[in-house]
Structure formats: structure tokens, C-alpha cells
């Protein structure tokens, strides 16, 4: 629907056309893509934003996701990976580049040993299904093939499971969920 050379023009175009999906870079000449998303998201809640950028640093990743990005892809991704990610976004998933998924998993907070274990997390049906397959010893690829999602989407689901349950790995997640 449109290609814009700066954030100001992009915001105007997105507000006028209200597309389903937007591919947004972070490094725009006037204002950052993250600021565009932060400003636009409350005004066009149904629009899904994919950040597609060269930036792989933690600050940009987390700021973009907090601002309302539905996806974070790096420009060095293969064209089919970006196309697949757009289709996944359209279907309601939150695809991210595998290098970003690794960063997110490594960023999980360390659980305080002295705190009592909390069980106030909510696991979706999809996440429960994934935990069940993890418990059966399925690999990431086996799980992705079984539930018919892309591997990057699966990694995002696993990240969400770990984050919600405040665990660091699959074994902890399985033990906590089924224990």
C-alpha cells in the first residue's frame, strides 16, 4: 500500500490506509521505527508491526517488542523467512529471527532461590500441547512439524513458556508443569 522514506510519512500513511501488516525499520531518518510503533499502536490496534532491521542489540529488541511489534526479524534473514514470518503474523503468531529468539531465551530472569515457588502462571492450550510434546522428548523440529508452525514461532512459544513459568530450561518447565 505504500513505501515511506521516513517515520513521519509512514505514520501518516499507516493512519490513512490502516494496512493489516507493516514492515518497519528501526533506523529511520527523522524518528525511530520503535517510536513510530509506540505512537501508532494505540491508534491502529489491529495493525501488526514487523520490525525488520540490522539492529540485534537487546535495547532495540526489547523496546520494539514493548512498543507493540508483533515480530522482530533481522535483515540478513532469507527472503522466504521474512515472507513466512509475514504469513505467520497474519495468522496471529509472533515470529522472530532465530538469533533474536536465542537472545530472548538468554535474557530470562534468574529465579531467586530463596523465594517460594510461584504457581500463578497461565499456560495457553498451545503452550500446554508444546510442554506435552517436550515431555515426550520431541525435538523443536518434530514439535513444529506436529503442530504445523514454523520453528521460529515455536521458539517464541518456548520463550513465553519459560518466561511465564520463571524457568531456565525444558527440564525445569516440564518438572514444574507436570510435577
C-alpha positions as CSV (number, residue, x, y, z in Angstrom):
1,X,0.0,0.0,0.0
2,X,2.9,2.3,0.5
3,X,6.6,2.7,0.9
4,X,7.8,5.6,3.0
5,X,11.3,7.1,3.4
6,X,10.8,8.4,6.9
7,X,8.8,7.9,10.1
8,X,6.6,10.9,9.7
9,X,5.4,9.9,6.3
10,X,5.0,6.3,7.4
11,X,2.8,7.3,10.4
12,X,0.6,9.4,8.1
13,X,0.3,6.6,5.5
14,X,-0.4,3.9,8.1
15,X,-3.1,6.1,9.8
16,X,-4.7,6.7,6.4
17,X,-4.6,3.2,4.9
18,X,-4.7,1.1,8.1
19,X,-3.0,-1.9,6.5
20,X,-3.1,-5.4,8.1
21,X,0.7,-5.7,8.3
22,X,3.6,-3.2,8.4
23,X,7.3,-3.8,7.9
24,X,9.1,-1.1,9.9
25,X,12.8,-0.5,10.1
26,X,14.2,1.0,13.3
27,X,16.8,3.4,11.8
28,X,14.6,6.0,10.1
29,X,16.0,9.4,9.2
30,X,13.6,11.5,11.4
31,X,12.2,9.4,14.2
32,X,12.9,5.8,15.1
33,X,10.7,2.9,13.9
34,X,10.2,2.0,17.6
35,X,8.8,5.4,18.3
36,X,6.5,5.1,15.2
37,X,5.2,1.8,16.5
38,X,4.8,3.2,20.0
39,X,2.8,6.1,18.7
40,X,0.7,4.2,16.2
41,X,-0.2,1.0,18.1
42,X,-2.9,2.6,20.3
43,X,-4.4,4.3,17.2
44,X,-4.4,1.3,14.9
45,X,-4.6,-1.7,17.3
46,X,-5.4,-4.2,14.6
47,X,-2.3,-3.4,12.6
48,X,0.5,-5.8,13.2
49,X,4.1,-4.5,13.0
50,X,7.1,-6.4,11.9
51,X,10.4,-4.8,12.8
52,X,12.9,-5.7,10.0
53,X,16.3,-4.2,10.8
54,X,20.1,-4.7,11.1
55,X,19.9,-3.9,14.8
56,X,20.3,-7.0,17.0
57,X,21.1,-5.3,20.4
58,X,19.0,-6.1,23.4
59,X,17.8,-2.5,23.8
60,X,16.3,-2.3,20.4
61,X,14.8,-5.7,20.6
62,X,13.0,-5.2,23.9
63,X,12.0,-1.6,23.1
64,X,10.4,-2.7,19.8
65,X,8.5,-5.6,21.5
66,X,7.4,-3.4,24.4
67,X,6.2,-0.7,21.9
68,X,3.9,-3.3,20.2
69,X,5.9,-5.0,17.5
70,X,4.4,-8.4,16.6
71,X,7.6,-9.7,15.0
72,X,11.3,-8.9,15.0
73,X,13.3,-10.0,12.0
74,X,16.9,-9.2,11.1
75,X,17.6,-8.0,7.5
76,X,20.1,-10.8,7.0
77,X,17.2,-13.3,7.1
78,X,16.4,-15.1,3.9
79,X,13.6,-13.6,1.8
80,X,11.5,-16.8,2.4
81,X,11.9,-16.4,6.2
82,X,10.5,-12.9,6.0
83,X,7.7,-14.0,3.8
84,X,6.9,-16.9,6.1
85,X,7.0,-14.5,9.1
86,X,4.5,-12.2,7.4
87,X,2.2,-15.1,6.9
88,X,2.6,-16.3,10.5
89,X,1.9,-12.7,11.7
90,X,-1.2,-12.6,9.6
91,X,-2.3,-15.9,11.3
92,X,-1.8,-14.4,14.8
93,X,1.7,-15.8,15.6
94,X,4.7,-13.7,16.7
95,X,7.6,-14.8,14.5
96,X,11.2,-13.7,15.3
97,X,14.6,-14.4,13.8
98,X,16.3,-17.4,15.5
99,X,19.2,-15.2,16.6
100,X,16.7,-12.9,18.4
101,X,14.9,-15.9,20.0
102,X,18.3,-17.0,21.4
103,X,18.9,-13.6,22.8
104,X,15.4,-13.6,24.4
105,X,15.9,-17.0,25.9
106,X,19.3,-16.0,27.4
107,X,17.7,-12.9,28.9
108,X,15.2,-14.8,31.1
109,X,15.4,-13.6,34.6
110,X,17.2,-15.8,37.1
111,X,14.9,-17.2,39.7
112,X,15.6,-16.3,43.3
113,X,16.5,-19.5,45.2
114,X,15.1,-18.1,48.4
115,X,11.6,-17.2,47.1
116,X,8.9,-19.8,47.3
117,X,7.9,-21.3,44.0
118,X,5.0,-19.4,42.5
119,X,2.3,-21.2,40.5
120,X,0.4,-18.2,39.4
121,X,1.2,-18.6,35.7
122,X,-1.2,-19.2,32.9
123,X,-0.4,-21.6,30.1
124,X,-2.4,-21.5,26.9
125,X,-3.7,-24.7,25.3
126,X,-1.0,-24.4,22.6
127,X,1.7,-24.0,25.2
128,X,0.4,-27.0,27.2
129,X,0.5,-29.0,24.0
130,X,4.1,-27.9,23.4
131,X,5.0,-28.8,27.0
132,X,3.4,-32.3,26.5
133,X,5.5,-32.8,23.4
134,X,8.6,-31.6,25.1
135,X,8.0,-34.1,27.9
136,X,7.8,-36.9,25.3
137,X,11.2,-35.9,24.1
138,X,10.2,-34.3,20.8
139,X,12.8,-32.1,19.1
140,X,11.9,-28.5,18.2
141,X,11.6,-29.6,14.5
142,X,9.4,-32.5,15.5
143,X,7.1,-30.2,17.5
144,X,6.9,-27.6,14.8
145,X,6.0,-30.3,12.3
146,X,3.4,-31.8,14.6
147,X,1.6,-28.6,15.4
148,X,2.3,-27.1,11.9
149,X,4.1,-23.9,12.8
150,X,7.5,-22.5,11.9
151,X,10.5,-23.3,14.0
152,X,10.9,-19.6,14.9
153,X,7.3,-19.4,16.1
154,X,7.9,-22.5,18.2
155,X,11.0,-20.9,19.8
156,X,8.9,-17.8,20.6
157,X,6.3,-20.1,22.3
158,X,9.0,-21.8,24.3
159,X,10.4,-18.4,25.3
160,X,6.9,-17.4,26.5
161,X,6.6,-20.7,28.5
162,X,10.0,-20.2,30.2
163,X,9.2,-16.5,30.9
164,X,5.7,-17.3,32.4
165,X,6.9,-20.2,34.5
166,X,10.2,-18.4,35.5
167,X,12.3,-21.4,34.5
168,X,15.6,-21.6,32.5
169,X,15.3,-24.8,30.5
170,X,13.0,-27.5,29.3
171,X,13.5,-29.9,32.2
172,X,12.6,-27.2,34.7
173,X,9.5,-26.3,32.7
174,X,8.4,-29.9,32.3
175,X,9.0,-30.6,36.0
176,X,7.2,-27.5,37.1
177,X,4.2,-28.1,34.9
178,X,3.8,-31.8,35.4
179,X,5.3,-32.0,38.9
